[in-house]
Amino acid sequence: MENNLLQRINELAKKKKTEGLTPEEQAEQKKLYKIYLGDIRAQFDKTLDNVSVENKDGSVVPFKEAYKKKK
């Protein structure tokens, strides 16, 4: 995650609390939050790729395979 992205998010959050944001800044903040949350979700997804679950029978399966949503 880019450091300047976090800095800008923090700048806009601080400005929002003190003096408010212009409509352009609100749109920028919304866009930056969307990027930030996408990065967090991607990191979490990669973490789950490295997690395994041991079943009661002793077999070990990847987490994503163990908890797949049934359609």
Backbone as CSV, one residue per row, in Angstrom:
resi,resn,N_x,N_y,N_z,CA_x,CA_y,CA_z,C_x,C_y,C_z
1,MET,0.839,-1.166,0.000,0.000,0.000,0.000,0.891,1.237,0.000
2,GLU,0.521,2.179,-0.789,1.350,3.368,-0.936,1.208,4.290,0.274
3,ASN,2.343,4.782,0.737,2.362,5.666,1.885,1.642,6.979,1.584
4,ASN,1.816,7.495,0.346,1.167,8.769,0.013,-0.354,8.640,-0.031
5,LEU,-0.863,7.433,-0.325,-2.305,7.187,-0.300,-2.828,7.345,1.125
6,LEU,-2.150,6.738,2.069,-2.560,6.852,3.473,-2.421,8.290,3.989
7,GLN,-1.374,8.962,3.567,-1.191,10.347,3.993,-2.341,11.219,3.509
8,ARG,-2.729,11.024,2.242,-3.816,11.827,1.682,-5.150,11.503,2.373
9,ILE,-5.393,10.223,2.650,-6.615,9.838,3.362,-6.653,10.532,4.723
10,ASN,-5.530,10.523,5.415,-5.459,11.159,6.738,-5.627,12.678,6.660
11,GLU,-5.052,13.292,5.629,-5.207,14.736,5.441,-6.675,15.094,5.252
12,LEU,-7.350,14.337,4.396,-8.752,14.628,4.121,-9.623,14.373,5.357
13,ALA,-9.305,13.338,6.122,-10.070,13.051,7.337,-9.908,14.177,8.355
14,LYS,-8.696,14.660,8.484,-8.430,15.753,9.428,-9.160,17.021,8.988
15,LYS,-9.098,17.315,7.694,-9.753,18.514,7.169,-11.268,18.401,7.323
16,LYS,-11.791,17.200,7.125,-13.238,16.987,7.266,-13.699,17.322,8.684
17,LYS,-12.878,16.961,9.676,-13.228,17.228,11.071,-13.121,18.711,11.425
18,THR,-12.124,19.390,10.835,-11.870,20.772,11.237,-12.678,21.788,10.442
19,GLU,-12.645,21.697,9.125,-13.291,22.745,8.325,-14.268,22.233,7.279
20,GLY,-14.329,20.948,7.098,-15.242,20.394,6.093,-14.554,20.219,4.752
21,LEU,-15.186,19.433,3.897,-14.614,19.136,2.589,-15.486,19.706,1.480
22,THR,-14.825,20.064,0.387,-15.549,20.487,-0.808,-16.127,19.234,-1.472
23,PRO,-17.076,19.395,-2.368,-17.612,18.218,-3.074,-16.532,17.424,-3.813
24,GLU,-15.541,18.125,-4.363,-14.444,17.447,-5.061,-13.609,16.629,-4.085
25,GLU,-13.346,17.194,-2.912,-12.574,16.481,-1.894,-13.358,15.283,-1.346
26,GLN,-14.669,15.429,-1.219,-15.499,14.305,-0.775,-15.433,13.158,-1.779
27,ALA,-15.481,13.499,-3.065,-15.389,12.479,-4.110,-14.014,11.814,-4.082
28,GLU,-12.962,12.621,-3.883,-11.608,12.070,-3.796,-11.488,11.144,-2.586
29,GLN,-12.039,11.561,-1.455,-11.975,10.747,-0.239,-12.687,9.415,-0.454
30,LYS,-13.830,9.448,-1.083,-14.587,8.229,-1.357,-13.789,7.285,-2.254
31,LYS,-13.145,7.855,-3.275,-12.323,7.063,-4.197,-11.129,6.439,-3.466
32,LEU,-10.463,7.222,-2.624,-9.298,6.738,-1.884,-9.684,5.646,-0.895
33,TYR,-10.835,5.807,-0.224,-11.309,4.765,0.696,-11.574,3.469,-0.052
34,LYS,-12.138,3.584,-1.239,-12.438,2.398,-2.044,-11.141,1.664,-2.412
35,ILE,-10.118,2.408,-2.801,-8.818,1.814,-3.132,-8.215,1.159,-1.889
36,TYR,-8.258,1.879,-0.762,-7.685,1.392,0.490,-8.365,0.089,0.930
37,LEU,-9.688,0.071,0.909,-10.411,-1.132,1.317,-10.148,-2.296,0.361
38,GLY,-9.996,-2.000,-0.919,-9.652,-3.043,-1.883,-8.302,-3.664,-1.568
39,ASP,-7.341,-2.821,-1.198,-6.012,-3.320,-0.828,-6.071,-4.188,0.430
40,ILE,-6.832,-3.741,1.415,-6.965,-4.505,2.666,-7.607,-5.862,2.383
41,ARG,-8.661,-5.859,1.573,-9.335,-7.121,1.245,-8.410,-8.069,0.491
42,ALA,-7.605,-7.528,-0.413,-6.658,-8.366,-1.165,-5.621,-8.972,-0.228
43,GLN,-5.111,-8.190,0.722,-4.143,-8.702,1.688,-4.757,-9.801,2.544
44,PHE,-5.989,-9.604,2.968,-6.679,-10.600,3.784,-6.892,-11.880,2.990
45,ASP,-7.261,-11.734,1.727,-7.468,-12.892,0.860,-6.170,-13.688,0.702
46,LYS,-5.052,-12.991,0.547,-3.757,-13.673,0.438,-3.396,-14.387,1.735
47,THR,-3.753,-13.784,2.859,-3.499,-14.425,4.150,-4.283,-15.725,4.256
48,LEU,-5.534,-15.700,3.828,-6.356,-16.909,3.887,-5.817,-18.023,2.988
49,ASP,-5.087,-17.654,1.942,-4.472,-18.663,1.076,-3.460,-19.514,1.838
50,ASN,-2.914,-18.975,2.920,-1.888,-19.677,3.694,-2.416,-20.332,4.964
51,VAL,-3.728,-20.332,5.132,-4.337,-20.908,6.333,-4.950,-22.254,5.977
52,SER,-4.736,-23.234,6.854,-5.317,-24.566,6.668,-6.184,-24.914,7.865
53,VAL,-7.116,-25.827,7.624,-8.027,-26.273,8.672,-7.878,-27.777,8.821
54,GLU,-7.760,-28.222,10.066,-7.696,-29.653,10.314,-9.093,-30.147,10.684
55,ASN,-9.596,-31.087,9.923,-10.911,-31.673,10.190,-10.829,-32.650,11.352
56,LYS,-11.980,-33.050,11.846,-12.034,-33.985,12.976,-11.402,-35.329,12.635
57,ASP,-11.447,-35.675,11.337,-10.866,-36.958,10.932,-9.346,-36.883,10.745
58,GLY,-8.767,-35.695,10.971,-7.324,-35.536,10.865,-6.843,-35.002,9.527
59,SER,-7.722,-34.945,8.546,-7.321,-34.413,7.243,-7.168,-32.897,7.327
60,VAL,-6.242,-32.376,6.532,-5.974,-30.944,6.514,-6.333,-30.419,5.130
61,VAL,-7.151,-29.371,5.109,-7.571,-28.765,3.848,-7.360,-27.257,3.921
62,PRO,-7.151,-26.617,2.769,-7.036,-25.151,2.769,-8.318,-24.509,3.314
63,PHE,-8.166,-23.410,4.002,-9.297,-22.720,4.614,-10.401,-22.423,3.606
64,LYS,-10.022,-21.867,2.460,-11.024,-21.495,1.459,-11.805,-22.705,0.967
65,GLU,-11.151,-23.833,0.888,-11.833,-25.044,0.451,-12.769,-25.572,1.552
66,ALA,-12.349,-25.449,2.779,-13.140,-25.929,3.911,-14.399,-25.111,4.121
67,TYR,-14.350,-23.838,3.800,-15.480,-22.948,4.063,-16.061,-22.329,2.800
68,LYS,-16.044,-23.063,1.702,-16.645,-22.575,0.467,-18.140,-22.406,0.677
69,LYS,-18.674,-21.359,0.082,-20.121,-21.160,0.131,-20.770,-22.147,-0.820
70,LYS,-21.749,-22.829,-0.322,-22.449,-23.795,-1.160,-23.512,-23.066,-1.949
71,LYS,-23.568,-23.370,-3.242,-24.532,-22.686,-4.122,-25.807,-23.477,-4.247
